[in-house]
Amino acid sequence: MAYLAMRGSLATFGVSRLHGAVSRKIFQPLFSRWSEIEVPVAHVTNGVHFPSWDSPSADELWTAACGKERWRGMPDALPALVSRLSNEQLWTMAGEDRRTLIERVRIRLARQLRSRGHLPEIVSGAADVLEPSALTLGFARPFTGYKRPNLLLEDEARLARLLNDPTRPVQLVLAGKAHPADGEGKEMIRRWIELAQRPEFRQRGVFLEDYDIALAQELVQGVDVWVNTPRRPWEACGTSGMKVLVNGGLNLSECDGWWAEAYAPELGWAMGDDREYPKDERDLRDAEALYAILEQQVVPEFYDRDADGMPLQWLARVRRSMAQLAPTYSSGRMARDYVEQYYLAWAAELRRRTADASARARAMRQWEVRLQRHWPLVRIATPTISRDAAGWLFSVTVELGEIAPEDVAVQLYAEPCEGGPASRVELCCTAPNATALYAGSVPDDRPARDYTVRIVPRHPGAAVPAELSLILWQN
């Protein structure tokens, strides 16, 4: 179905920058002779509809700073306005939302224990779980293998020490569901439920059943840190972490999906890297990184208070996260990206193709048929390379046969070097015949051997290679 959709579409998108890159690798077989970076998959990173996810206190704070209609237009002015929020405003909002979350968690947990047939004294104990002033971590999503919801369980003794620190306590609120056929996911849920019933975890860890949108809203509105642990690069985007931004929540996530492009050291915390590891080794590395970040960075920053009892470094991070990330990862920005970068351009192209009884579309079809018929006879001779003060000079003879020179582009191509872009330089036709001569130059900051002559289709408005993936390289 994905191949069919790509063949019938002018444009294909990933939902984050990394997802676009991974998708280009996945769909390389459809464009087998094209460079991977030229596989026609772009990206528009997802955004979230913040009015659906902000808490009443967050809504009040944003309204005071940015106005009631702040999300109805483009969010360009919001970063400067949010940056003016005071420490007192941010800390008050966080405290109110955390208390509200804990009240709701206690109600849900009591109902859950009662429905499971627990004794009345166990049910009544739900009223004492969690502390309104403790650092609260949230984790909620479908429980399945690549999400790695059990990464924190790699060292249960270490987790217990982290949660039960008498002066710097940490607490966990988890929720999620597993597919009925996903035995691994169901086993992960069982482990968390079992752990939450043990004495050393009962006051600091809660797993809530029946995960749905209503529960997700409560969690993203009240947690201090949202934890996300997918196995890179399996997370296409991961919008749950975006939803805490508007409420002053911070992200601690694998550097995957949207966080791979959003993360900066002053905005949150990231674990993992873009290197390849065996699955088990990556899991162990990331578990160790997760514990270390919590112990050495997150917890100390939350509990390092000034004379007024406020964590100044923490609140500065919250302010930057709200100001920089929330506007960027709003649905308004996402919609603008789609409209301005793609929909308007392709709508205009559709009008051009269908005007005058689809004259342009008919001409493009004739061009495509002509190239398909005669392409096997096209040949590229060995180029002649020289050098002058301007750089490398290339000259090459091309046998086009029945194909007109204006129907193709003859290019010099070089793969990306040291993280830079690919190099594509079109050669000029100096003798437009069936056997044509092309020439051009490139800077000599790269060796001449990096460049290869190639021929690709060319037609005004055509999406190459999405609509026509022909390509010929020099031998």
Secondary structure, 3 states (H helix, E strand, C coil): CHHHHHHCCCCCEECCHHHHHHHHHHCHHHHCCCCHHHCCCEECCCCECHHHCCCHHHHHHHHHHHCCCCCCCCHHHHHHHHCCCCHHHHHHHHHHHHHHHHHHHHHHHHHHHHHCCCCHHHHHHHHHCCCCCCEEEEEECCCCHHHCCCHHHCCHHHHHHHHCCCCCCEEEEEECCCCCCCHHHHHHHHHHHHHHCCCCCCCCEEEECCCCHHHHHHHHHHCCEEEECCCCCCCCCCCHHHHCHHHCCEEEEECCCCHHHHCCCCCCEEECCCCCCCHHHHHHHHHHHHHHHHHHHHHHHHHCCCCCCCCHHHHHHHHHHHHHHHHHCEHHHHHHHHHHHHHHHHHHHHHHHHHHHHHHHHHHHHHHHHHHHHHHHCEECCCEEEEECCEEEEEEEEECCCCCHHHEEEEEEECCCCCCCCEEEECEEEECCCEEEEEEEECCCCCHHHCEEEEEECCCCCCCCCCCCCCEECC
